[in-house]
C-alpha cells in the first residue's frame, strides 16, 4: 500500500491549522495586553487567571485523548470531535467581548478562557491524533508537518496583526470584539472543512481499545516520546515569554507601541521563507540534528537582542526576521517526530494511541504556558509596569528586555541538550514499520486459518 499522501487531503488537513494558530497566536500576543492595558486588570490577577484556567483544563487532557482513541462513530473516531470547534468559537468571541464588570472581570476572563480551552481541547486533540493515521511514511510525515505548519503560519500572521488592523478600522471599544468574531468563524469553518473533506483509515478504528491508566503507563515508558515531550515543553516556554511581552517591549523599552506590528511582520516574513530550508535540512540530516540546529539558532537570536539599542531600527527588523526563520525549524521537526513515536509504542503494546499521546502533549504544553504566564505577571509588576500608565523607568525597560532575551535563550539551549538523546532515525523507523507489517501479516494469516 502506497503511503504517499495526495495534495488534496494534505491541504484539507493542513488548512485547519490556520484557524487554530490564528486563535492561539492572537491570545498569546494580545490577551494579557487587552485585559491589563485596555481593561485595567492587574498583571498578577491576569497571570493567575491564565494559570488557573490552563492547569485545571490540562488535568483532563489525557482523559480526552483516551476518549478519542476509544471512540467509535460511523464517520470515524476522530472527525466527530471537530464539532467541538463551534462552542470553542463562541467562547472565544465572549472572551474578547467582556462587559464593564469591575471586580467581576477576573471571573469573566477565567471562566470563558477555561471554557474555550476545554472545547478547543476536544477538537485539537482529535485533529492532532488524525495526522499519524494519514500516512505512515517517515518523510511524508515531514512533508505533511511542513504544510501544516506553513498554513499555521498564515494563522500566526493573521492573529498577530489582526488586532492592529481592527484598531485602525474600528472604534477602540469594538476592535477586539471584531477580531474575536473573525477568529471564531475561521477556526470553526476550517474544522468543518476538514470534517467533510477527510476520511479515516478503517483499520485503526477496529483495533483493541486501551484503558486510560494502561495507556498512560505505556506513554510514560516510551523513551523517544518522553525526550520529545520534555524538549517541546521547554521550547514552548521559551517561545511564550517573548510572545506575551512583545507589545510591552515595544511600548515601554522601544517607546513605540506600533513597532510591535512592524517587528511581527519582519518575524513572519522570516518564517514564510524558511519552509523550504527546514524541510530540506530535516530530510537530509534527519529530525534530531535539525531540531538541535533550530534550537541553537533560536537561542542565538534571543541573545542578540541584548546587543540592540533603541536606535538599532534595521538591526531589530533583521533580528526579528531571523527569529521567525529559526522558529519554524522547531515545529517542522516536532510535529513530524510526534507522529513517529506512535509506531514505537505500537510495536510494544499492539495498539495505536495517538489520542493518548496528543492528550499528554497538550497537558504538558498547557502546564508550561501556565507556569510562564503565572511568572510573567508578577515579574511585570516587579520591573515597574503599572496598567494604564504611559511610561516606566529606563531601568525597568532594560529589565524587561533582559527578561525578553535571556530567559528564552536558556530554555532553547536546554531543549537542544535534551533532544540530543532522541533515538529514532529514518532507518530505525523503517525497521519498526517492517516488523509491524510482518506481525500484522502473521495475525491476518492466523485469523484466516481460524475462520477456515
ChimeraX attribute file (.defattr): number of C-alpha atoms within 10 A of each C-alpha:
attribute: neighborCount
match mode: 1-to-1
recipient: residues
	/A:1	3
	/A:2	7
	/A:3	12
	/A:4	13
	/A:5	16
	/A:6	8
	/A:7	10
	/A:8	11
	/A:9	16
	/A:10	18
	/A:11	16
	/A:12	19
	/A:13	26
	/A:14	22
	/A:15	24
	/A:16	26
	/A:17	27
	/A:18	27
	/A:19	28
	/A:20	25
	/A:21	24
	/A:22	25
	/A:23	25
	/A:24	17
	/A:25	24
	/A:26	23
	/A:27	22
	/A:28	21
	/A:29	23
	/A:30	22
	/A:31	21
	/A:32	24
	/A:33	22
	/A:34	15
	/A:35	21
	/A:36	20
	/A:37	18
	/A:38	14
	/A:39	18
	/A:40	16
	/A:41	22
	/A:42	22
	/A:43	26
	/A:44	19
	/A:45	19
	/A:46	25
	/A:47	21
	/A:48	21
	/A:49	22
	/A:50	25
	/A:51	23
	/A:52	19
	/A:53	22
	/A:54	25
	/A:55	19
	/A:56	16
	/A:57	22
	/A:58	25
	/A:59	17
	/A:60	16
	/A:61	26
	/A:62	24
	/A:63	20
	/A:64	23
	/A:65	29
	/A:66	26
	/A:67	23
	/A:68	28
	/A:69	29
	/A:70	22
	/A:71	15
	/A:72	14
	/A:73	11
	/A:74	6
	/A:75	13
	/A:76	16
	/A:77	24
	/A:78	28
	/A:79	22
	/A:80	19
	/A:81	22
	/A:82	24
	/A:83	17
	/A:84	19
	/A:85	27
	/A:86	20
	/A:87	17
	/A:88	24
	/A:89	25
	/A:90	20
	/A:91	24
	/A:92	27
	/A:93	23
	/A:94	18
	/A:95	23
	/A:96	23
	/A:97	20
	/A:98	17
	/A:99	11
	/A:100	9
	/A:101	11
	/A:102	10
	/A:103	9
	/A:104	11
	/A:105	19
	/A:106	17
	/A:107	12
	/A:108	18
	/A:109	23
	/A:110	21
	/A:111	16
	/A:112	21
	/A:113	24
	/A:114	23
	/A:115	19
	/A:116	24
	/A:117	19
	/A:118	24
	/A:119	22
	/A:120	24
	/A:121	27
	/A:122	24
	/A:123	25
	/A:124	26
	/A:125	29
	/A:126	25
	/A:127	23
	/A:128	22
	/A:129	26
	/A:130	24
	/A:131	23
	/A:132	22
	/A:133	17
	/A:134	21
	/A:135	18
	/A:136	21
	/A:137	20
	/A:138	21
	/A:139	18
	/A:140	17
	/A:141	26
	/A:142	25
	/A:143	19
	/A:144	25
	/A:145	25
	/A:146	24
	/A:147	21
	/A:148	24
	/A:149	24
	/A:150	24
	/A:151	21
	/A:152	22
	/A:153	21
	/A:154	20
	/A:155	27
	/A:156	26
	/A:157	22
	/A:158	22
	/A:159	26
	/A:160	27
	/A:161	20
	/A:162	22
	/A:163	21
	/A:164	17
	/A:165	14
	/A:166	17
	/A:167	16
	/A:168	11
	/A:169	11
	/A:170	13
	/A:171	10
	/A:172	12
	/A:173	11
	/A:174	15
	/A:175	20
	/A:176	25
	/A:177	21
	/A:178	18
	/A:179	25
	/A:180	25
	/A:181	17
	/A:182	18
	/A:183	28
	/A:184	23
	/A:185	19
	/A:186	19
	/A:187	25
	/A:188	24
	/A:189	17
	/A:190	21
	/A:191	30
	/A:192	18
	/A:193	15
	/A:194	21
	/A:195	21
	/A:196	11
	/A:197	13
	/A:198	15
	/A:199	15
	/A:200	16
	/A:201	13
	/A:202	12
	/A:203	8
	/A:204	15
	/A:205	18
	/A:206	11
	/A:207	13
	/A:208	12
	/A:209	16
	/A:210	19
	/A:211	13
	/A:212	17
	/A:213	12
	/A:214	11
	/A:215	24
	/A:216	19
	/A:217	10
	/A:218	17
	/A:219	20
	/A:220	13
	/A:221	12
	/A:222	15
	/A:223	17
	/A:224	21
	/A:225	25
	/A:226	18
	/A:227	17
	/A:228	22
	/A:229	23
	/A:230	18
	/A:231	27
	/A:232	25
	/A:233	22
	/A:234	23
	/A:235	26
	/A:236	22
	/A:237	24
	/A:238	28
	/A:239	20
	/A:240	20
	/A:241	22
	/A:242	22
	/A:243	19
	/A:244	23
	/A:245	23
	/A:246	22
	/A:247	23
	/A:248	24
	/A:249	22
	/A:250	21
	/A:251	19
	/A:252	21
	/A:253	23
	/A:254	20
	/A:255	16
	/A:256	14
	/A:257	16
	/A:258	13
	/A:259	18
	/A:260	22
	/A:261	19
	/A:262	14
	/A:263	21
	/A:264	20
	/A:265	19
	/A:266	22
	/A:267	23
	/A:268	25
	/A:269	17
	/A:270	23
	/A:271	25
	/A:272	19
	/A:273	15
	/A:274	20
	/A:275	19
	/A:276	11
	/A:277	12
	/A:278	25
	/A:279	23
	/A:280	14
	/A:281	17
	/A:282	21
	/A:283	17
	/A:284	11
	/A:285	12
	/A:286	19
	/A:287	28
	/A:288	22
	/A:289	18
	/A:290	22
	/A:291	27
	/A:292	23
	/A:293	17
	/A:294	25
	/A:295	27
	/A:296	19
	/A:297	20
	/A:298	28
	/A:299	25
	/A:300	19
	/A:301	23
	/A:302	25
	/A:303	18
	/A:304	15
	/A:305	18
	/A:306	14
	/A:307	9
	/A:308	14
	/A:309	12
	/A:310	11
	/A:311	9
	/A:312	11
	/A:313	13
	/A:314	9
	/A:315	15
	/A:316	19
	/A:317	19
	/A:318	17
	/A:319	21
	/A:320	25
	/A:321	25
	/A:322	23
	/A:323	23
	/A:324	24
	/A:325	25
	/A:326	25
	/A:327	23
	/A:328	28
	/A:329	29
	/A:330	22
	/A:331	21
	/A:332	28
	/A:333	26
	/A:334	21
	/A:335	21
	/A:336	23
	/A:337	25
	/A:338	23
	/A:339	27
	/A:340	22
	/A:341	22
	/A:342	23
	/A:343	22
	/A:344	22
	/A:345	23
	/A:346	17
	/A:347	15
	/A:348	12
	/A:349	14
	/A:350	16
	/A:351	18
	/A:352	25
	/A:353	26
	/A:354	27
	/A:355	28
	/A:356	28
	/A:357	31
	/A:358	27
	/A:359	30
	/A:360	25
	/A:361	25
	/A:362	25
	/A:363	23
	/A:364	22
	/A:365	21
	/A:366	26
	/A:367	22
	/A:368	23
	/A:369	25
	/A:370	24
	/A:371	18
	/A:372	20
	/A:373	27
	/A:374	21
	/A:375	17
	/A:376	21
	/A:377	22
	/A:378	18
	/A:379	17
	/A:380	21
	/A:381	15
	/A:382	13
	/A:383	17
	/A:384	16
	/A:385	23
	/A:386	17
	/A:387	18
	/A:388	13
	/A:389	8
	/A:390	11
	/A:391	16
	/A:392	16
	/A:393	13
	/A:394	12
	/A:395	12
	/A:396	19
	/A:397	23
	/A:398	17
	/A:399	18
	/A:400	23
	/A:401	23
	/A:402	16
	/A:403	19
	/A:404	25
	/A:405	22
	/A:406	17
	/A:407	18
	/A:408	26
	/A:409	24
	/A:410	15
	/A:411	22
	/A:412	27
	/A:413	21
	/A:414	18
	/A:415	26
	/A:416	23
	/A:417	15
	/A:418	18
	/A:419	23
	/A:420	15
	/A:421	13
	/A:422	19
	/A:423	13
	/A:424	19
	/A:425	16
	/A:426	16
	/A:427	10
	/A:428	12
	/A:429	19
	/A:430	16
	/A:431	12
	/A:432	18
	/A:433	19
	/A:434	12
	/A:435	13
	/A:436	18
	/A:437	12
	/A:438	12
	/A:439	14
	/A:440	13
	/A:441	12
	/A:442	12
	/A:443	12
	/A:444	12
	/A:445	12
	/A:446	12
	/A:447	11
	/A:448	10
	/A:449	9
	/A:450	8
	/A:451	7
	/A:452	6
